[in-house]
Amino acid sequence: MDDTEKLIYKYALLNAVKHKGSAQSGAVVGVVMGSHPELRKDSKEIVELTSKITEEVNSLSLDEQKLELEKLGVQETQKKKKQEKGGLADLPNVDGKVVLRFAPNPSGPLHIGHARAAILNQEYMNRYGGKLILRVEDTDPRRVDPDAYQMIPEDLKWLGVQWQEEYIQSDRIEIYHEYARKLIELGEAYMCTCPGEEFKKLKDASQACSCRDMSVEDNLERWEGMPEMAEGTAVLRVKTDLEHKNPAIRDWVAMRIVDAEHPRIGTKFRVYPMMNFAVAVDDHLLGVTHVLRGKDHLANSEKQKYLYNHFGWDVPKFIHYGRLKMENIALSTSKARAGIEDGLYTGWDDPRLGTIRAIARRGIMQEAIRELMLEIGVKIADSTVSWKKIYGLNRNLLEESSNRYFAVFNPEKVVIKDLPDSLKGTVKRVKHPDFPDRGYREIPFDGEIYLDKKDIEDNQNKVLRLMDAVNIFMGEEITYHSSSLEEARKEGARIVHWVPSESNNRVGLVMPDAETLYGYIEPSSDVLSVDDIVQLERVGFARLDSIQDGKLTFYFAHK
């Protein structure tokens, strides 16, 4: 192997061991490029080489991967903490390989709550073998965002979730009609034309409506005529126990009439299945063995079991977990959409939202989200996710890969009086203090600089230390004081970052509350590319979002 191949091999092994034997090629590329930006000029070749090497690494067993790391003299750097201590609980009733599904509604892009189901499903698929199905549940035309068909797979790919089969329910309407008819023929479903309020009163009293005892022939005749009926005048109901303790489960609706154009199939159909009917039919036909879902679906699981029993199908194993809440952020897709339409948010990737694309835009790594979800697992208790927790996990990933840069926001120009000419020139500072082999940044220094206004205001009549440069006295005039770090320590000087005034590198920093800070960044930032994540010294980690007309715009991740 040449040096580049050895480098990729090392990071691929580290990533594989972290993920219990399965390295993520995209994550490896990110660390390689972040650690060695000089390789970016050959990015296409690096991506291809990384894919090849990652495949080779994944062909090794976990023990073999660890042995290879030992041969390289590399210690595992990933912190394992609670995840390794507890880990994911085993799935119940596993007989060989499993079939799992992730089934989002296309009302918008995915948010961090969806990430839990997607990641846990894939982790279990990896553990037991089998397959993961992506099924887009779009049988309510009024709740479909056409853009979601593209956004959902994009979000899943960012999360590192891979699926083996993909289905869209609006392509399967005729299948649901077929099974609705079969259920009627079995005498386990009936066409109900009772007004909703009247039926509710009967249902709450555990009484049957007049439609329930119609003959199969009469029900089939009504079923055939359902597409010509007005919306709201008829539904197909599944027969259940009218004495069931939960009134919502009594004779639940399987099919209804919808007068709305579907974004994908137009007005081809007017009779659409309710979620519980379509989900149960699909889970059976697609061979789903285990269903991971929130405990808010407990009643739905109970409804679906009736359908399985009516058809004589095996019931999949339902695993319910608690709700996932996120501090200081709303995960409601409908509220986010309303905010976008009202101009409150700039789009689905607005930093104030909890969508996957908003989180990614800020420089949160998918590995951090994955580690978080594995730690939460499938426990029935509700979980509250704090940004502090996410930032901690993400910081562990970024500390090594992110090079350092000076950027000054709210800048004020300062001219240092009496600066010796011998101290003018270029300041060299390492790109990363722990990895000097990455090289140095060269920052011009001639005594004219930008400082943060707050650093100026907070240090009147005090000595300040300019990082890796000189010490200055902040009097009525700002004057040269001394050059050594020892002198700064004697004076109790605060150490601050700075940017040369000759720098024309303007910078914007979009904060989590969507406020943008403006200032300047050191000239060596010219080597940065969009998507690079850096640490702005004394500010925090940030992802480069755009470069336009010489201006770099970053999104702030966290300190």
FENRA-V53856 format. One record per pair of residues at least 4 apart in sequence whose C-alpha atoms are under 7 Angstrom apart, sorted by sequence separation. I is the first residue (numbers start at 1). J is the second residue. If there is no record, write none. Layout:
I_J, I_J
This chain:
1_5, 2_6, 3_7, 4_8, 5_9, 6_10, 7_11, 8_12, 9_13, 10_14, 11_15, 12_16, 13_17, 14_18, 15_19, 16_20, 17_21, 19_23, 24_28, 25_29, 26_30, 27_31, 28_32, 29_33, 30_34, 31_35, 32_36, 33_37, 39_43, 42_46, 43_47, 44_48, 45_49, 46_50, 47_51, 48_52, 49_53, 50_54, 51_55, 52_56, 53_57, 54_58, 55_59, 60_64, 61_65, 62_66, 63_67, 64_68, 65_69, 66_70, 67_71, 68_72, 69_73, 70_74, 80_84, 81_85, 82_86, 83_87, 110_114, 111_115, 112_116, 114_118, 115_119, 116_120, 117_121, 118_122, 119_123, 120_124, 121_125, 122_126, 123_127, 124_128, 125_129, 140_144, 147_151, 148_152, 150_154, 151_155, 152_156, 153_157, 154_158, 155_159, 156_160, 157_161, 169_173, 172_176, 173_177, 174_178, 175_179, 176_180, 177_181, 178_182, 179_183, 180_184, 181_185, 182_186, 183_187, 184_188, 194_198, 195_199, 196_200, 197_201, 198_202, 199_203, 200_204, 201_205, 202_206, 203_207, 208_212, 214_218, 215_219, 216_220, 217_221, 218_222, 219_223, 220_224, 221_225, 222_226, 225_229, 229_233, 248_252, 262_266, 273_277, 274_278, 275_279, 276_280, 277_281, 278_282, 279_283, 280_284, 281_285, 282_286, 283_287, 284_288, 293_297, 297_301, 298_302, 299_303, 300_304, 301_305, 304_308, 305_309, 306_310, 307_311, 308_312, 309_313, 332_336, 333_337, 334_338, 335_339, 336_340, 337_341, 338_342, 339_343, 340_344, 346_350, 354_358, 355_359, 356_360, 357_361, 358_362, 359_363, 360_364, 365_369, 366_370, 367_371, 368_372, 369_373, 370_374, 371_375, 372_376, 373_377, 386_390, 387_391, 388_392, 389_393, 390_394, 391_395, 392_396, 393_397, 394_398, 395_399, 398_402, 432_436, 451_455, 452_456, 453_457, 454_458, 455_459, 456_460, 466_470, 474_478, 484_488, 485_489, 486_490, 487_491, 488_492, 489_493, 510_514, 511_515, 521_525, 528_532, 536_540, 547_551, 548_552, 1_6, 16_21, 60_65, 69_74, 125_130, 156_161, 157_162, 183_188, 184_189, 194_199, 202_207, 203_208, 214_219, 244_249, 261_266, 262_267, 273_278, 283_288, 308_313, 339_344, 340_345, 345_350, 353_358, 354_359, 359_364, 360_365, 465_470, 466_471, 473_478, 474_479, 482_487, 488_493, 510_515, 511_516, 535_540, 536_541, 547_552, 16_22, 33_39, 125_131, 138_144, 183_189, 184_190, 202_208, 244_250, 261_267, 308_314, 339_345, 340_346, 349_355, 430_436, 465_471, 472_478, 473_479, 510_516, 535_541, 546_552, 547_553, 16_23, 33_40, 125_132, 202_209, 308_315, 340_347, 348_355, 351_358, 431_438, 464_471, 465_472, 472_479, 473_480, 509_516, 510_517, 534_541, 535_542, 546_553, 15_23, 242_250, 349_357, 350_358, 351_359, 431_439, 463_471, 464_472, 472_480, 473_481, 508_516, 509_517, 533_541, 534_542, 545_553, 15_24, 241_250, 349_358, 430_439, 431_440, 463_472, 464_473, 471_480, 472_481, 508_517, 509_518, 533_542, 534_543, 544_553, 545_554, 122_132, 199_209, 240_250, 305_315, 348_358, 430_440, 431_441, 463_473, 471_481, 472_482, 508_518, 533_543, 544_554, 545_555, 12_23, 240_251, 259_270, 351_362, 429_440, 430_441, 462_473, 463_474, 471_482, 507_518, 508_519, 532_543, 533_544, 543_554, 544_555, 239_251, 258_270, 349_361, 428_440, 429_441, 461_473, 462_474, 470_482, 471_483, 507_519, 531_543, 532_544, 542_554, 543_555, 15_28, 238_251, 257_270, 258_271, 428_441, 429_442, 461_474, 470_483, 506_519, 507_520, 531_544, 542_555, 543_556, 237_251, 238_252, 257_271, 258_272, 428_442, 460_474, 461_475, 470_484, 506_520, 507_521, 530_544, 531_545, 542_556, 102_117, 237_252, 238_253, 256_271, 257_272, 427_442, 428_443, 459_474, 460_475, 505_520, 506_521, 530_545, 541_556, 542_557, 12_28, 102_118, 237_253, 238_254, 255_271, 256_272, 426_442, 427_443, 505_521, 530_546, 541_557, 11_28, 236_253, 237_254, 255_272, 256_273, 426_443, 427_444, 471_488, 505_522, 541_558, 29_47, 235_253, 236_254, 255_273, 426_444, 427_445, 505_523, 540_558, 541_559, 192_211, 236_255, 254_273, 255_274, 425_444, 426_445, 503_522, 540_559, 191_211, 235_255, 236_256, 254_274, 425_445, 503_523, 539_559, 29_50, 100_121, 235_256, 253_274, 424_445, 425_446, 499_520, 190_212, 234_256, 368_390, 424_446, 499_521, 500_522, 254_277, 330_353, 331_354, 465_488, 499_522, 8_32, 276_300, 280_304, 329_353, 330_354, 25_50, 232_257, 291_316, 295_320, 329_354, 368_393, 25_51, 231_257, 290_316, 291_317, 292_318, 293_319, 294_320, 295_321, 368_394, 98_125, 231_258, 289_316, 290_317, 291_318, 292_319, 293_320, 294_321, 295_322, 404_431, 191_219, 231_259, 276_304, 288_316, 289_317, 290_318, 291_319, 292_320, 293_321, 294_322, 403_431, 404_432, 419_447, 463_491, 465_493, 467_495, 25_54, 134_163, 187_216, 190_219, 294_323, 365_394, 403_432, 464_493, 465_494, 466_495, 467_496, 98_128, 106_136, 133_163, 139_169, 364_394, 463_493, 464_494, 465_495, 466_496, 467_497, 23_54, 97_128, 98_129, 99_130, 100_131, 101_132, 102_133, 103_134, 104_135, 105_136, 106_137, 132_163, 133_164, 134_165, 135_166, 136_167, 137_168, 138_169, 139_170, 185_216, 191_222, 416_447, 464_495, 465_496, 466_497, 97_129, 98_130, 99_131, 100_132, 101_133, 102_134, 103_135, 104_136, 105_137, 106_138, 132_164, 133_165, 134_166, 135_167, 136_168, 137_169, 138_170, 184_216, 191_223, 415_447, 416_448, 466_498, 97_130, 98_131, 99_132, 100_133, 101_134, 102_135, 103_136, 104_137, 105_138, 131_164, 132_165, 133_166, 134_167, 135_168, 136_169, 415_448, 101_135, 103_137, 414_448, 415_449, 23_58, 184_219, 207_242, 414_449, 22_58, 107_143, 184_220, 206_242, 413_449, 414_450, 21_58, 107_144, 108_145, 206_243, 413_450, 414_451, 106_144, 107_145, 412_450, 413_451, 106_145, 109_148, 122_161, 411_450, 412_451, 21_61, 108_148, 193_233, 411_451, 412_452, 21_62, 107_148, 193_234, 411_452, 412_453, 427_468, 8_50, 12_54, 20_62, 106_148, 109_151, 110_152, 119_161, 192_234, 193_235, 408_450, 410_452, 411_453, 427_469, 106_149, 109_152, 118_161, 191_234, 192_235, 204_247, 227_270, 408_451, 409_452, 410_453, 9_53, 13_57, 191_235, 192_236, 203_247, 227_271, 408_452, 506_550, 507_551, 508_552, 509_553, 510_554, 511_555, 512_556, 12_57, 17_62, 110_155, 191_236, 192_237, 505_550, 506_551, 507_552, 508_553, 509_554, 510_555, 511_556, 190_236, 191_237, 505_551, 506_552, 507_553, 508_554, 509_555, 510_556, 189_236, 190_237, 203_250, 451_498, 509_556, 17_65, 189_237, 190_238, 450_498, 17_66, 189_238, 449_498, 450_499, 188_238, 189_239, 449_499, 450_500, 188_239, 449_500, 450_501, 13_65, 448_500, 449_501, 448_501, 249_303, 445_500, 13_69, 444_500, 321_378, 322_379, 327_384, 321_379, 322_380, 324_382, 325_383, 326_384, 327_385, 321_380, 322_381, 323_382, 324_383, 325_384, 326_385, 327_386, 18_78, 320_380, 321_381, 322_382, 323_383, 324_384, 325_385, 326_386, 322_383, 417_478, 418_479, 419_480, 14_76, 416_478, 417_479, 418_480, 415_478, 416_479, 417_480, 416_480, 240_306, 443_522, 443_523, 442_524, 441_524, 413_501, 408_498, 406_497, 407_498, 408_499, 406_498, 407_499, 406_499, 176_273, 176_278, 409_517, 410_518, 411_519, 409_518, 410_519, 409_519, 408_519, 409_520, 408_520, 407_520, 408_521, 407_521, 406_521, 407_522, 406_522, 146_263, 405_522, 142_260, 141_260, 141_261, 141_262, 188_310, 407_536, 404_534, 405_535, 406_536, 402_533, 403_534, 404_535, 405_536, 406_537, 402_534, 403_535, 404_536, 405_537, 139_272, 402_535, 404_537, 139_273, 352_512, 351_512, 352_513, 351_513, 352_514, 351_514, 391_558, 363_533, 117_292, 363_542, 362_542, 363_543, 362_543, 99_287, 100_288, 99_288, 100_289, 99_289, 100_290, 98_289, 99_290, 100_291, 362_555, 364_557, 361_555, 362_556, 363_557, 362_557, 155_356, 155_357, 159_366, 158_366, 113_324, 111_331, 108_333, 112_354, 111_354, 112_355, 111_355, 112_356, 110_355, 111_356, 109_355, 110_356, 119_370, 120_374, 116_373, 88_374, 87_374, 87_375, 88_377, 83_374, 83_375, 82_375, 35_401, 34_401, 34_402, 31_401, 36_438
